[in-house]
Amino acid sequence: MVTYQYRCARCGPFDVALPMGGARPEQRCDQCDGTARRVFTAPSLTRPGAPLTRALDAQEASRYEPQVVKAAPPPERRPAPPSDPRHALLPRP
């Protein structure tokens, strides 16, 4: 659904949600039942967040220039044991 804006001469602007391409040049006003003309506004475009943009850019760059890996990644390190000796008495999973 797309939100289209119309302007009634008596009541002012109002929005109508219609399927894309379903907007007519004129629409009936819900308040006064008069004829309202369509107002052309800028589309509401949004940009993805920075992490998604970086991931998409990296994916696009790797299409033609893949990164060469020289070694396997290091194994994941386990977290250090807590320094409190009471933690050793807790049951282990």
N, C-alpha and C positions, 0 to 999 in steps of 0.2 A: 504494500500500500504506500502511496505517495501522498504527501500533504500539499494541496493546492490552496492558494490564497485568492479570495474574491473580495471585492469592495462594493458594498451596497451604498447607494446615494443617501439613504436615510439613516441606516444603522452603523455604517462604517465597515471596517475590514473583518473578515471571518475566515476560518480555515475549514477545508473539506478534505477528508481522506478518501481517495479513490484509487482504483488500480492504475498502474502506469499506463499512460496514453488514454485514460478514460475521462480526462478533463474536457469540458465543453467551454466555449467562449463565454457563455452566460450560465448562471446558476440561480436558482430560487433562494431568496433569503429566508432563513428559518424564522426570524422574528417578525418581519413585516410582510412576507410573501411577495416582496418586490423582486425586480430583476437586478442581479449583481453581475458586474463584469469581472473577468479574470484579471488578476494582477500578476505580472511576470516578475519573479524574484530570483535571486541567486540560489543555486542548488546548495543543499547542506552537505558538503563534502567533508569528510573527516580523514585525518592522517593516522596511520597506525602509530603505536608507541615506539620509542627509541629502541628497545630490545628487539622488537619484531623487525624494524627497519634494518638494524644491523644484521640480523639473521638472513633476511631476504637479500641484502646486498652481498653477503658472504656466499650465499647459495648461487647467486647470479655470477659472481666472479669465478667460482669454482667450476662453472660450466665449461669455460674455455681455458682457464689457467688453474688446474688443480694444484693444491699444495702438496709438496713432496714430503713424506714422512721419513726421517732418517733413523728413528729408534721407536721402540714401543713406549707407550706412556708409563710413567712410574706407577707402581702399585699404590693403592689407597692406603694411607696410614691410619692405624687405629688410634683412637683418642687416648691420651695419656691417662693412666689410672688416677683416681682422685687422691689427693694427699691426706684426706681424713681417714685414719685407720678404721673407723667404725664402718666404713663402706665395705670392707672386706668381710664383715659378718653378715651382710645381706645375701639372700638367696640369689643364685645366678639363673638366668633364663635358660 
